[in-house]
């Protein structure tokens, strides 16, 4: 089955990084079908105002739009040509550009939804050379609006086929596993590696035993309950990957205990395992534990460096 991927392209180093990342993933994930997409920026206000004053200026407005469209189509063609040189089949790479209709982020999301894409790929640093992608207007809107679309934020080079799945036992975590299963499950590559990771921060109190006399026994009990629950959940996640066709030898499971900083634990394990891809559910197990725009996923995105981060659910 084809995996239809929408790739936001603008000609910047960041969109080039997105192409590099997808290309490194291709040998391990068959049947990828790409659409390289660009939304033309809004017409400069000076041109809009001029149109109402002078019909001659209208000609320059149309010329500006024509030249800009030619420029971005050239960028898209060069991006496609690069992929073809890397060995992609021509029918598997399409290009598409359109004028801004509502807004850059909304137009990208509209295309992602109406085109029934399986994932939306964007460079971590931006959709233009002058915009910071994360905590910038376009990035935050794309990420906030794509609650029903997996978003792959690409940082740079990395071992894309080595994947860390950060799991917390929530429904969204299972969605993340399901997405990874769909993308890599039919792969015949023996190089795909998936680490199913859960991190348990433990019970932390300000004054320890002086505040809770039997804290040690409570910790032991809580740890045992967590282990039983997460062992079952990790087995469930593993089975989804196995059913999708990934061999058991390419799947590992791990629980990190008493990690006061979950983000650092995730990034540390990714570094140890050489994982170039980190996958997170958008929300945690409860409403109070927001995975997106809360602490964990936001910090992972900010600190992931060259690694790609997939936000699911």
C-alpha angles and dihedrals in degrees: 000000000000119000106215111210127187113210119194108220130188105152095256126129087257095059088046088054088053090054092048091050095050090047092055088050095049099079089055099039113050128203098033112164115193133201112192105209136190133178114208113235119247120279110267111262092236090062093047092053092045093055091066092050105044132020089210090062089056087064090055090048091055090045091051091051092047093050093045091050090050090050095051093043087055089052091050092047091049089050091051092045089053090055092047090053088052090057105267117147113246096236090055095062122061130174127215134176130177140173118260109271107172107350138320096260095040092048091051091049092046090054091047092053101040092043091053093230121181094217142003117223123202135166111253095234102049158294091259137030093249099048128082104225100208113061086005122118099256097043097047091047093048093048095044093045098045096074091134096040127069110240121205112202108197121204104177140281120359146131094285094181092059104082132189115199111199106207131186102174095261131131090250090054089058089050088054090052090048091052093050089047090054094047100045105015097093092047118124090200116119089201097072109109125184124190115197104205133186123180123204115196093194126216112314124189132173098234101022118204093002088065097036110026096198096041095131094056091044090052092050091050093046091048092051092050091048092049092051092048096045095043087059092045095048090049088052091051091047091052091054090055092045092050089052089057105262111139118243091237089065094055126079130183127205140169117201111209130215097359107163091194111048093186093055090047092054093047093044093052090046089053093047092050095043089239113172093184127059119188123200136176112240094235134028131235095284138031089251091055101066109184092189121060084355122095111284108048093035092054093044091052091048096046102034093097110184093359124104118237122206116202113200135184 
